[in-house]
Amino acid sequence: MNMVLLGPPGAGKGTQAKVLSRDLGIPHISTGDMLRESVKNRTELGQKAQHHMAAGDLVPDELVIAIVKERLEKSDVEKGFILDGFPRTLRQAEMLDASLAGIEKGLDLVLYFKTSLDTSIARLSGRRVCEKCGANFHVKNIPTKQEGVCDYCSGKLYQRKDDSKETIKTRWSVYERDTEPLIRYYFRKGTLKEVSGDLDVDGLNRILMDIFREESLI
Ligand code: AMP
């Protein structure tokens, strides 16, 4: 199953993608994770992307498109993939369509996670991420057993620089300007399904599994 998770920052796309990837056995491809890894490793891409990310702006299309194209050529996408945070612009969406057509694939489903700015701020400002395994926690909603320490691998937790209230607001404006038009783009293609990003992880997961069954995708 080839799917895209679309929605504003803090709608729960990454959290849900991790669960789906484990349960469906298909890779979770997050451009945000890939870019953060490049920044951490100080690669050329990381150096070019860093200031855009810190400001809450989008990284230029050609940089992101190149890493996604390369990723989609790996053999583990054969059974399907979950794209999280890509596409984010019309140009990226068109490139994705063209790339997939070139390898005789297409998108089965685009899940639009709808949520409000208030929910997003509450979620993102309390988010903590494990620097070792990437697991996500929340100071109130998903607290760790020991403060600042990952429950799974004992790695140290950190707060993403772009999870400050001001940068979250910028990310939302960027989302509304550049990414929201994709809702219409995919609606027209007939691949879009809207779900509530306000639900808890298990509740939303049940709804998604129902959609997959209804669409005969599992
Ligand atoms: P995310 O982890 O998806 O919230 O992404 C974090 C940041 O990485 C974004 O605010 C952008 O700066 C950058 N980024 C991630 N995916 C894309 C994309 N598809 N296009 C442009 N920039 C991206």
Boltz pocket constraint, residues with backbone or C-beta under 6 A from the ligand:
constraints:
  - pocket:
      binder: B
      contacts: [[A, 9], [A, 31], [A, 32], [A, 33], [A, 35], [A, 49], [A, 52], [A, 53], [A, 54], [A, 56], [A, 57], [A, 58], [A, 59], [A, 60], [A, 61], [A, 64], [A, 84], [A, 85], [A, 86], [A, 87], [A, 88], [A, 89], [A, 92], [A, 162], [A, 171]]
      max_distance: 6.0
